[in-house]
Each structure stands twice: as C-alpha cells, then as structure tokens.
Amino acid sequence: MENFFFKLSIMLVPGLFAITCHEVSHGYIAWRYGDPTARMLGRLTLNPLKHIDIIGTLMIVFIGIGWAKPVPVVYENLRDPKRDMIWVAAAGPITNLLLAFASAMFLRGLVTFATPAVAAGSQMAMIIEPLVLMLAFSVYINLLLAIFNMIPLPPLDGGRVLSGLLPYRQAAVLSRIEPYGMVIIIVLVFFTNVFSYVVLPLLNVGVHLLAGPQSDLVMGIPRLLMR
C-alpha cells in the first residue's frame, strides 16, 4: 500500500500540473483576445481544485493520460473569432511542449549532477529518486498531451486549429463532426492502431529530442509506475 501511494504521488503531481496549465493557457489566451469568461469564473488559476475532472484524474493513474474540466470559451467574444480561436486552441499543446522541455532540461541536469551523490549512498538519494521519476513522468505526460490534443478532430485542440485554418465552408463541415468527435477518438485509440502507428512514434521522437540519454527512463516510466 505504501508503494502504491508513492507511485500515485509521483504521477499525480506532474499529471495534475500538466492538465491544469493546459486549461489555464486556453483561458488566458482567450482573455487576451477578448473573452473574459474563464477569468470571470475564476479559472485562470493554477489551483488544481478549480480544474479537476474526477474521471480525467483517475485516468492519469490507470492509463497514464487524463484531462481536466475544459475552460469555457465564448467564441463570439473573441475579437476575430475564426483567427483567434486558432491561438486559443493551440495554447494548450504549446504549453505542454514548454513544460516537457523544461522538465527534460531539469531531468538531465539532476541526473548529471546527482549521480555521484546517489552512487556514494548519500541520503540525498531518498530525495533525488522521487524528483527524477516526477520529472520523467512530466516529460512523458506533457508530450503525450500535446501530441494527442493536436489530433485534427474536434473537440480536440487540433480540430479547432484546423477549423480556424480552413475556409469557412470546409470549417463548417468539420465542425459538424464535433458532437461525435469523442466517440470517433475513443474508437481510433482503443480499437485501431492509431496510437501505435501515429501517437507513439511521435512521442518517441519527442522524448529522444528532449530527454536524450534519459529517453529510456521517460518511455519506461508508465510501465514502472503502473506495475
């Protein structure tokens, strides 16, 4: 049981931070482009309690990826709705990429400078090991969220970005998919090889670019924490 709670804490802290920052960035960019809805509802905060979706949080623990409550954005409030929505939607994945980059840099530095102390049996190892695992999971979860959310199907961010880039007629056709979007995505992820052939290769490339010599640790972190 103690081991379970240790692993739970390793996953929940970076996982909640990743999905919270993802949603806050949507709301912040929407506010900057004219829609104050998220700000008025108190959603421009890093307090995870304001953003937690129970099922989405549990999914972090059980499958290694989750979600928060979507930040409300009133499309009509944006100064140039079609153009501005591109940036509002892209803000989430961009934020996750930046968090993955920062986590990878800290991970590399920590492993490099802390390895001698750990090898010498220093008591610092008790602090360093959890930090290394949290940073590794942070790289993994943030890259996975960025890649997954950029799948070009509404209601995912990639679908909203694509809608903003397409001409009005084609964008209207794509928007009609939104009510069925999550069903399509669930079918693609769980009943096809889209994860193995599309998401996983992109995740591998991203992890190797960012984590370098710590790539194996990052790619193995979900199995390590879930076994």
Protein Blocks (a to p, Z undefined) as FASTA:
>chain_A
ZZmmmmmmmmmmmmmmmmmmmmmmmmmmmmmnopaklmmnopaccbfklmocfklmmmmm
mnopacdddddddfklpmblmlmmmmmmmmmmmmmmmmmmmmmmmmmmmmmmmmmmmmno
paklmmmmmmmmmmmmmmmmmmmmmmmmmpccdfbfklmmmmmmpcfklmmmmmmmmmmm
mmmmmmmmmmmcklmmmmmmmmmmmmmmmnmmmmmmmmmmmmmmmZZ
